Amino acid sequence: MYPNDSLKNWQQGQGHWAHVPAEDWNNWKWQLKNRITKIEQLESYLELSADERAGCLFAKDKLALSITPYFFNLIDPNDPNDPVRRQVVPRGGELKISPEELLDPVGEEGTSPVDGIVHRYPDRVLFLVTDRCASYCRYCTRSRLVSNAQDYNFHPEYDSGLEYIRQHPEIRDVLLSGGDPLLLSDKKLDHLLGELRKIPHVEFIRIGSRIPVFLPQRITPELCAIFKKHGPIWLSIHVNHPNECTHALRDACEQLTFAGTPIGNQSVLLKHVNDDAEVMKSLIHRLLMMRVRPYYLYQCDLITGSAHLRADPRKGIEIMRALRGHTTGYAIPQFVIDAPGGGGKIPINPEYIKEITEGAIIMRNFQGQEYSYPLANSATAQPAPHAPKLEPILI
């Protein structure tokens, strides 16, 4: 569902908060201070279903309720199945735990050598720097950790995390996540990025954040200057539905890209949110118009209490088949499943290879037509020349 023009104008203005001075509305700290965090606040703006009321009452024990005024305005109050509403308003399904669901669905704790560091892949680490977010996605993979509703008591240890990275020269890529790193103050971010840039073997710094989507007011000239100072800093944002692609998000992305920050998007495939090829096509086209490259489409992780939001992975394959050949390659994300238990991301694609014979690979294109490409003749193939040893480039 897409809002009509009058609703869209209301949503992308100040909506329920039209009485608030623009200076406050555009201040990210005002947005944080005035988040909706209680069921009583929600009920003053929305008529909650019994399922939503049950979810809100349970949220304090599972994953806190928190929605910024800006993001809340994107909800159509007359649509109980609004795709933005489904992402941030708790539902009773969060109380139901399926046998296959896990508190740590992608096995992060089994590959955490020190607090706050996850070292699953050979050359890169995940650095968890906070347990707080501006708003909480109801399908969050780290719901055991973020908001501390489950009394996980995670306290980021910047010094031990930085020291681990310093002591492991195989680490060339660091991803800052949490929680949301962009909730840290400019001073803390400047320090943290500066320390990482001092480590000779760290080549690539990324940040995973939904702040531009939940709280675009946080993207200030001062923040962009920090990214430019320590850049390139690569940013992965998280947009799931076309209704999240607002003028404010576009302006935030433009500020970031003009400061030299490349942006990719990671969507999660969600039931009745974006498990539809036309909705996904609209989303990826809007992302490109905002200078954002669609990067991943994730199958929703098996986090506890998420069955009501998880789409069938076969739907993801169907969507990928509907995109390939029907839109530009730049727009097409990679559909992946982060393997339960810690196996890492596994690409899931429609089957385009029919068979491989002794002499050829037989393929189907996006229209289902078959084509053949010859294979090298193994009897006459020459061995590849020995590759020269490459020396690292020092910058």
N, C-alpha and C positions, 0 to 999 in steps of 0.2 A: 504494500500500500504506500502511496506517495501523498503527502499532504497537498491540499489545494493552495492556491496562491495566497489567499488571505491568512490561512493557518501558517503557511511557511513564513510570511512576513512577520506575523506575531511571534513565532518561535525564534526567528533569527534576530529579533529585537530583544527587548527585555521581558516580554511576556508577563508572567505573574509579578515581576519585580519592576514594572514600568515606573513606579514611584521613586525608585532608587536613583540618585544622581549618577549620571554617566561616569563621573570620575571614580565613584565607588565600584560600579558595575565592571569597569574595565581594569580594576585592580585585582590581581590574582589572589592577594591575601584576603581581600573582602570576600571573594568567591569561596575560598577555603573556610573562612570564619562562618559563612552563612549556608553551609551545606545542609542538605536534608539528611538527618541522621536518626530520626525517631518516627515511629508509626503515626504519631499524632500530627506531625508535620505533613507526612504523605497524605493523610486523610483530609487535610485541609485543601489539597489541590486535586486529589484523585478519589474516585469512588473505588475502593479496593474490593476485589473479590475475596471470598472466604479462603481461597487458596493463597492469595497474596498476604492476607492477614496472618495466616498460619506461618508463612515464610518469614514475615517481618518479626514475629514474636520469637522465632527460632534463631534469627540472625545473630543475636548477641552471643550465642554459643557456637556458631559456625564461621561466619564471615560478616563483619560489621556492615550495616546499611550506611551508605554514604553516596550522595549524588550532588554534584555542584549545581547551583542555580542555572548556569549556562546550559549544561547538558540536559537538565530536567526539562528545560523549555523545548527540547526537540521531541518530547513525547506528545503524541496526539491524545489529549485527555478523554476523547470520545471513543477511542479504539482500545478495548481491553487486551488486544493482541498486537499492539503497536510494537514494531521490531526494536525500537530503542528501549521501551519499557521492559521487554522481556530480558534484556541484558543486565539491567541494574536494579529492578524491583524484585525482592526475594519472593519465592513461591514455595508452596508446601512440598514440592518435589525434592527440595534440598534435604528434607528429613528422611527420605527413602534411600537406603544404601543398597545397591545391587551387589551381588557376590563378586563381580569382576572389578569393582571400583576400589581405589586405593587412596590413602592419604598422601602418598608420595608417588603419583602415577608414573613418572618418568625416571624414577630411581636416582634422584639428585643426591640424597643423603649417603648413598653407597659410594659415591665418587666425590665426596667432600673431604679433602685432606686437612683443611683448617676451616674454622668457622667463616662462613661467607663466601668460600671459594668452592666451585664445582668444576672439577677437571675430568671431563668425560672424554673429550677428543684430544688427540696427541698434541696439537699445536695451539690450542685455545682454551680459555677458561671463562666461566661465568662468575662475575664478581657481584654478590648481593650486597647492596650498600644501604638499604633501608627496608623496613617492613610496612611502609605507609604508601597509600595511593590517594589521589584526589577523589576518585569514586571507585567502587568495588564491583568488578564484573562477577556475576553469580556463578560463572563456570571456571573461576580462577584456578589454575594448576597449583598455585602455592597458597590456597586458602587455609592450609594448616599453619601458615607462617604470617601472612599479611593481616594486618589489623589486630593481631594478637587476641582475637576472640576465643581461640582454642588454648590460650595460655601457653603458647609455644615458647615465649620469652626469647625471641631472636634479638640479639644485639649486635649490630655490625661491628666488625673489628677491622677498621681500615689498615692499621699498622701491620697486623699479622697477614692480612690479605696481600698488601703491597710487598711485604717481605717474601711471601711465598712466590710471587711472580718474579721478584728480583733473583731468587735462588734457582729458578727453572728456566734456563736459556732456550728451551724448546718452545716456550710460550711466545708466540708472535702476535696473538690476537686476543684482546680482552673485551668482553661484553659486560657493561654495567647494567644491572637490573635490580630487581627487588621484589616487592614494592616498586615505586617509581623514582628513579634517580633525580628527575627534574623537580622533585619536591625539596631537594636539598637547596640550601642557600647558595647564592652566587659565589660567596667566599669559599664554601666547602667544595663546590664543583670545580672552581678554579684551582684549589689546592690539589684535589684528587687527580684531575686531568694533568696538572703540572708534574706531579710525582710519577704518573705513568709515562709521560713523555720523556722523563729523565732515564728511563730504563732502556738501554741500547737495543735489546732484542724485541721490544714491543713495537711492531710496525703498524698495527691496525687497532683502532679504538672505536668501539661501537656503544651506543646507548639504546636500550629498549624502553620505550615510553609511550604511555597513552595520554600524557599531559596535553599535547597539542589538540587532542580530540575532546578531552574532558574539561580542559582549562587553557584555552588558547591565549588567555591574557598573560600567562606565565612567559610566553615567548616575547621577551623584551629586547630592546637594542643592547642592553648590558649583557644579557645572556648570550646573544648572538656574538658579541665581541669576545666573550670567553671561548666559544667554540672556534671562532676564527683564529684566536691567539694560539690555541693548542691543536688546530686542525691539521689534516682533515679529521673531523669527528663524524662518523657515520651514524645516522639515526634511523631506527626502525619504529614506526608508529603502528597503531592498531585501529583500523577502521573496518567495521563489519557490514555497514549498510549505507546505501546512497544518501539516506536522510541525515547522516552524520557529516556529509560533505558540505559544510556551510561556508559563507563568505569569511567568517572569522577563522576557520581552519585554513582556508586558502591563503589568507593574509599571513597567518603564522608560518605556513610552509614556504611562502615566498620570502619572508624575512630570513628564514633558516637557509634556504638554498642560495640566496644572494650573499649570505655570509660564508658560503663555501661548504655547507653541510649537505651531503647527499642524503636523500630520504627514500627508504623503502617501506612498504606496507605489509604487515602480517595480519591476515584475517583468520578467524576461527569459523569453521563451518558449523552453523547453529540451526537447529530445527525451527522453522517458521520465522526465521530472521533473514537468512541469505541462502538457504538451500534450494535455490531456484536460478536457472541459467540466466534469465533476463535480468533479475535483480543483481546477480554477480557481474554481468556485462555492464550494467549501468554504473555499478560501483567502480570497476576498474577503469572505465573511460573517464569518470570524474577524477579519479586519482591522478591519471596522466595529465589532465588539465591543470591540476594543482602542483605539477612538477614532482609527483610521487610515483615511484616505480612499484607496481605490484610485485611482491617478492614471494611470500608463502601463503598458501591456503592450508591451514592446519585442520586435520580431523580433531575434534574436541577430545582432550585427554580424559582418561578414565578417573577423574577426580570424584571423590565421594559426593553423592547427591546431585549428579549432573545428568542423569538419564533423560530427564524431561527436556533437556536442551541439546542432547547429542543427536545429530542427524546420522542417517545410515551412510557409511563410507561409500557405498555404491552410488549414492546421490552425488558425492564429490567427483567420482569418475565420470558420471554422466555430464556434470557441469564442465569438466575439462574437455570432454569430447565436443560439447556444444561451443566451446571457445576456440579451440584449435582450428585454424583455417577460416574462422568467421570474424576474427578481429586481429589487430596487429600483434605480432609476437611480443612487443614491449609490454603489452597489457596483460599477458598471461602469467599468472603466478604458478609456482610449483606446488602441487598438492602433495602433502606429506603426512605420514603418521609418525609421531614421536613414540617409538616402540615402548610399550608398557614394561616397566622394570629396569629401564636404562639402556636400551639398545640403540638409542639415537634416532635421528630423523631418517625415515625411509621413504623415498619417492614412490608415489602411487600414480600410475599413468594408465590411460586407455591402451589397449593392445593394438599396436600398429604393425607389428611384425607377424606375418602369417606363418612363415617357416624359413629356416636357413638350410639350403641344400648344399651339396658339395661345390656347386659352381656359382650360387647366387643367394642373395637375401630377397625374399618375396615380401613386399610391404603393401599395406592398405593406406590410402591417403584419407583426408578428413571426410571425403565423400564416399568412402568405402570401395573405391576403385583400386585394382591391384597393379603394382609395378614391380619390376625386377631390376636389381643392381648386381653386377658381377662381382664375385669375390676374387682375391688374388689367387693365382695358381700356386698351390703350396709346393708343387714339384719344381717350379722354376724361380720361386721367390728368393731373392738375395737377402742375407742377413743385414740388419740395419747397422750403419757405421757406429763405432763406439762414440757415445756422446761426450763432449769435453766437460770437464769439471767446471762448474760456474762458481765464481767467487761472489760473496754477498756484496751488495751495493750499500755503501754507507752514506747516509744522508746527513 
